[in-house]
């Protein structure tokens, strides 16, 4: 639902910026790399210092590059396998940086090891969610199922972390992290079972 409605809304908002960058000769790949660098810097600099609100604001600014680079690629006619590969790979790097920043803070100055452990679980399980889909597609199957897609996970953790930085009780962030970890685990299982059904289907058996 987030991908269907929110992305179309923000695509309309950022189209003028994307068009301007294309006219300036900026490559979509440059925007992709710069966006990921900004997300990683915000997560690994601000979060470990305990600046959860300003870190989230900083990260959010660069998260929108994920929309801008796609718009630019379509406008310039540079859409292709390389751009899709680079975008997907760096998206995972940015996600890992966000959860890593939270792990560092809550294991150290934040002094809430439960949140740190759950953030680490979200990091690992989120990687498995992405890997399961990529591996399935590499084997000629699909795994487009799950209750915890990347966009939803990222929005939920950023919003909750930002409000925690403004005084929202940490118990709320703890609960959200627990729910995200559970949802990610369920998504991994859903994708495993989906691929298993395809792999064991009669028409998938080797001749």
C-alpha positions as CSV (number, residue, x, y, z in Angstrom):
1,X,0.0,0.0,0.0
2,X,2.9,2.3,0.8
3,X,4.6,1.6,-2.5
4,X,1.3,2.1,-4.4
5,X,0.1,5.4,-3.0
6,X,3.0,7.1,-1.2
7,X,5.5,6.5,-4.0
8,X,3.1,8.0,-6.6
9,X,2.6,11.0,-4.4
10,X,6.3,11.7,-3.8
11,X,7.1,11.0,-7.5
12,X,4.9,13.9,-8.4
13,X,6.5,16.1,-5.7
14,X,10.1,15.3,-6.8
15,X,9.6,15.3,-10.6
16,X,10.6,18.9,-11.0
17,X,13.9,18.3,-9.1
18,X,14.6,15.1,-11.1
19,X,14.0,17.0,-14.3
20,X,16.3,19.8,-13.2
21,X,19.1,17.4,-12.4
22,X,18.7,15.6,-15.7
23,X,19.0,19.0,-17.5
24,X,22.2,19.7,-15.5
25,X,23.7,16.4,-16.7
26,X,23.7,14.7,-13.3
27,X,23.8,10.9,-13.6
28,X,21.1,8.9,-11.7
29,X,23.9,6.7,-10.4
30,X,25.5,9.8,-8.7
31,X,22.2,10.5,-6.9
32,X,21.9,6.9,-5.8
33,X,25.4,6.9,-4.3
34,X,25.0,10.3,-2.7
35,X,21.7,9.3,-1.2
36,X,23.1,6.1,0.3
37,X,26.1,8.0,1.6
38,X,23.8,10.5,3.3
39,X,21.7,7.8,4.9
40,X,24.7,6.0,6.2
41,X,26.3,9.1,7.5
42,X,23.2,10.2,9.3
43,X,22.7,6.8,10.8
44,X,26.3,6.1,11.8
45,X,27.1,9.6,13.0
46,X,23.9,11.0,14.6
47,X,22.4,7.8,16.1
48,X,25.5,6.7,18.0
49,X,25.6,10.1,19.6
50,X,22.1,9.7,20.8
51,X,20.7,12.4,18.3
52,X,17.7,10.2,17.3
53,X,15.5,13.1,16.1
54,X,18.1,15.0,14.1
55,X,19.6,11.8,12.8
56,X,16.2,10.8,11.5
57,X,15.6,14.2,9.9
58,X,19.0,14.0,8.2
59,X,18.4,10.4,7.0
60,X,14.9,11.2,5.7
61,X,16.2,14.0,3.4
62,X,18.5,11.5,1.7
63,X,16.0,8.6,1.7
64,X,14.0,10.5,-1.0
65,X,17.0,10.1,-3.4
66,X,15.6,6.6,-3.9
67,X,12.6,8.2,-5.7
68,X,14.6,10.9,-7.5
69,X,17.2,8.6,-9.1
70,X,14.4,6.4,-10.5
71,X,12.6,9.4,-12.0
72,X,15.9,10.6,-13.5
73,X,16.6,7.2,-15.0
74,X,13.3,7.1,-16.7
75,X,13.5,10.6,-18.0
76,X,17.0,10.2,-19.4
77,X,16.3,6.7,-20.8
78,X,19.0,5.1,-18.7
79,X,16.8,2.6,-16.9
80,X,18.3,-0.8,-17.0
81,X,19.8,-3.7,-15.2
82,X,22.8,-1.8,-13.9
83,X,20.8,1.0,-12.3
84,X,18.4,-1.5,-10.8
85,X,21.2,-3.6,-9.3
86,X,23.1,-0.5,-7.9
87,X,19.9,0.9,-6.4
88,X,18.8,-2.4,-4.7
89,X,22.3,-3.1,-3.4
90,X,22.8,0.4,-2.0
91,X,19.3,0.3,-0.5
92,X,20.4,-2.6,1.6
93,X,23.5,-0.8,2.7
94,X,21.5,2.2,3.8
95,X,19.0,0.0,5.7
96,X,21.9,-1.8,7.5
97,X,23.4,1.5,8.5
98,X,20.1,2.7,10.1
99,X,19.8,-0.4,12.2
100,X,23.5,-0.5,13.0
101,X,23.4,3.0,14.3
102,X,20.6,2.1,16.6
103,X,22.5,-1.0,17.7
104,X,25.5,1.1,18.6
105,X,23.6,3.7,20.5
106,X,21.5,1.4,22.6
107,X,24.4,-0.9,23.4
108,X,26.4,2.1,24.6
109,X,25.1,5.5,25.7
110,X,21.4,4.6,25.2
111,X,21.8,1.7,27.7
112,X,18.8,-0.3,26.5
113,X,20.2,-3.7,25.5
114,X,16.7,-5.1,24.6
115,X,16.3,-2.4,21.9
116,X,19.8,-3.0,20.7
117,X,19.3,-6.8,20.4
118,X,16.0,-6.3,18.6
119,X,17.5,-3.8,16.2
120,X,20.3,-6.3,15.5
121,X,17.6,-9.0,14.8
122,X,15.8,-6.6,12.4
123,X,19.1,-6.0,10.6
124,X,19.7,-9.7,10.1
125,X,16.2,-10.7,9.3
126,X,15.8,-7.7,6.9
127,X,18.8,-8.9,5.0
128,X,17.3,-12.4,4.8
129,X,14.0,-11.0,3.5
130,X,15.9,-9.4,0.6
131,X,18.2,-12.3,0.0
132,X,15.3,-14.8,-0.2
133,X,13.7,-12.8,-2.9
134,X,16.9,-12.2,-4.8
135,X,18.0,-15.9,-4.6
136,X,14.5,-17.0,-5.8
137,X,14.7,-14.8,-8.8
138,X,18.2,-16.0,-9.5
139,X,16.8,-19.5,-9.7
140,X,14.0,-18.5,-12.0
141,X,11.3,-18.4,-9.4
142,X,9.5,-15.6,-7.5
143,X,9.1,-14.6,-3.9
144,X,7.0,-11.5,-4.0
145,X,5.2,-12.2,-0.8
146,X,5.4,-11.1,2.8
147,X,4.0,-8.8,5.4
148,X,7.1,-6.7,6.0
149,X,8.4,-5.1,2.8
150,X,11.4,-2.9,2.9
151,X,9.6,0.4,2.5
152,X,7.2,-0.3,5.4
153,X,10.0,-1.4,7.7
154,X,12.1,1.6,7.0
155,X,9.3,4.1,7.4
156,X,8.1,2.5,10.7
157,X,11.6,2.5,12.3
158,X,12.5,6.0,11.2
159,X,9.2,7.5,12.4
160,X,9.3,5.8,15.7
161,X,13.0,6.6,16.2
162,X,12.5,10.2,15.4
163,X,9.7,10.6,17.9
164,X,11.7,8.7,20.5
165,X,14.3,11.4,20.1
166,X,11.5,13.9,20.9
167,X,10.6,12.2,24.1
168,X,8.4,9.2,23.1
169,X,8.9,6.5,25.7
170,X,11.5,3.9,24.7
171,X,9.0,1.2,25.4
172,X,7.2,2.2,22.2
173,X,10.4,1.8,20.2
174,X,11.0,-1.5,21.9
175,X,7.6,-2.7,21.0
176,X,7.9,-1.5,17.4
177,X,11.3,-3.3,17.0
178,X,9.8,-6.5,18.4
179,X,6.9,-6.3,15.9
180,X,9.3,-5.6,13.0
181,X,11.5,-8.5,14.0
182,X,8.5,-10.8,14.1
183,X,7.1,-9.5,10.9
184,X,10.4,-9.9,9.1
185,X,10.7,-13.5,10.4
186,X,7.3,-14.3,9.1
187,X,8.1,-12.7,5.8
188,X,11.2,-14.9,5.5
189,X,9.1,-18.0,6.2
190,X,6.5,-16.9,3.7
191,X,9.1,-16.5,1.0
192,X,10.7,-19.9,1.8
193,X,7.4,-21.6,1.6
194,X,6.5,-19.8,-1.6
195,X,9.7,-20.9,-3.3
196,X,9.3,-24.5,-1.9
197,X,5.9,-24.8,-3.5
198,X,7.3,-23.6,-6.9
199,X,10.4,-25.8,-6.6
200,X,8.3,-29.0,-5.9
201,X,5.5,-28.3,-8.4
202,X,5.2,-31.0,-11.0
203,X,6.0,-28.7,-13.9
204,X,9.2,-27.6,-12.1
205,X,10.6,-31.2,-11.9
206,X,13.7,-31.8,-14.1
207,X,13.0,-33.7,-17.3
